[in-house]
């Protein structure tokens, strides 16, 4: 039971709903991480641009006379506030454009002065760098004594004759780019620039993506909860109700019909409710049938037991023969009951498996009448065709329909007087074939016509031996007719007696 309930928990349909709806959130999260590849590309472009600037400035500086070189570097005012320093061949700094107060410069801010928005943005940057495994550059600090020896990239540039790039991180978390380029025989230049403007661009994109991610996440969670409530919850209710019905608690289980639901789940709920109601009726009918069987068997068994007990004490031959006759009658009655009960109990299952075929019901009636002409002396059984000279075709099971006609004819014969006539007529009623069996007996009282098709109901003629019929014949006939999509009813015959009418769907050519 607990294992079954776990099957209805979060791990089934509800999890699939959340998984499908969270797919969009995962895609947005991946897009948020993809922005870091954009940052890397922009940073590569900035470093390459700064390296080109360093080479350009180094080339210009080499073309200047030695005495004018320092002044030329000190007067450079670059747009982003890039710092340009000139170092001589002895490694000492000869010029710095930041020494002029007129030149723009980038600013490394004090983290202690950040507001909560900028501090949180920097924290998100650090968190994403940690998630993506970004290498943390060395710290950027200005040396106490500025010389070429303080910057390893200058030594690399002078040794290789090519520009050298180095990334460092300032105290405020921004990236600082150093680009060194050699001056042939006269030292080198060092350009220092901040990539914080790139971080600001990326941060704004991240913020937009983050808000979009939060909005989509909230919408997805709300949609998932709505779907779970409207799909998973009613299905779980139906599953629990069906499980309780399976455990044999059908009488105490109320299967929700969900009348407000007009979708497939509502249709499923009503179908399960109707199925459980039909199952409950079937169980009640089975219990009632079992009780009726016990009651019907109890009478002949009680009579049989009494006859056997008395037989042990009786010595008169005539009385013993009479008791033996009672025993034979009771045994015969029990045998007929068991045969009819077995046939009635198998009827529903056999009809559900039977494949109907096209047959001529009029020919079937002719054959039965011929057989009864030999087997029922003293009664006349005849077939009347009401304007139907040719075959009368229907879809059905010939054996079971013959059983219906036999039961109706047997019932009519049992109520007919000596030399009475039993008529079996075959006619047409619109798109239906009508089979009618009439007799010349007393007929069926109006008050009893609703009961004669019930199981074990038996209203027998006075001249018939007790226990000769089980009371199942007409109920079996009604069940077979209903399985063929037809209906059966009883009425008064025109000349007196009973008239049983069977209407079946026709298969007219």
WOPEDA-V827326 format. One line per field, one symbol per residue. ss: DSSP state (h for helix, s for strand, l for the rest). psi: psi as a letter, one per 30 degrees, with the letter a starting at -180 (. if undefined). A space follows every 50 residues. Layout:
ss->???
psi->???
This chain:
ss->lhhhhhllllllhhhhhhhhhhhhhhhhhhhhhhhhhhhhhhhhhhhhhh hhhhhhhhhhhhhllhhhhhhhhhllllllllsssssllllssssshhhl llllllllllhhhllhhhhhhhhhhhhhhhhhlllllsslllllllshhh lhhhhhhhhhlllsssssslllllssssssssslllsssssssslhhhhh hhhhhhhhhhhhhhhhhhhhhhhhhhhhhhhhhhhhhhhhhhhhhhllll lllllllllllllhhhhhhhhhhhhhhhhhhhhhhhhhhhhhhhhhhhhh hhhhhhhhhhhlllllhhhhhhhhhhhhhhhhhhhhhhhhhhhhhhhhhh hhhlllsssshhhhhhhhhhhhhhhllllsssssslllllllsssslhhh hhhhhhhhhhhhhhhlllllsssssssssllssssssslllllllhhhll llllllllllllllllllllllhhhhhhhhhhhlllsssssslllllsss sssssslll
psi->eeeeeffgafgceeeeeeeeffeeeeeeeeeeefffeeeeeeeeeeeeee eeeeeeeeeeefflleffeeeeeffkjleggkkkkkklfffkkfljfffk ffklklkjljffgkleeeeeeeeeeeeeeeefhkkjllkjkklejjlfff jffeeeeeefglkkkkklklfgflkkkkjkklkjggblkkkklkgfeeee eeeeeeeeeeeeeeeeeeeeeeeeeeeeefeeeeeeeeeeeeeeeegghf fgkjkkfiffkgaeeeeeeeeeeeeeeeeeeeeeeeeeeeeeeeeefeee eeeeeeeeeeeffkfkeeeeeeeeeeeeeeeeeeeeeeeeeeeeffeeee effkjklkljfeeeeeeeeeeffefikfkkklkkkigieakjklkajeee eeeeeeeeeeeeeffklkglkkkjkjakjcgkkkkkjlagaflkkeffff ffglkgkjjllffkkkgfkfgfeeeeeeeeeefggalklkakleglakjk kkkkklik.
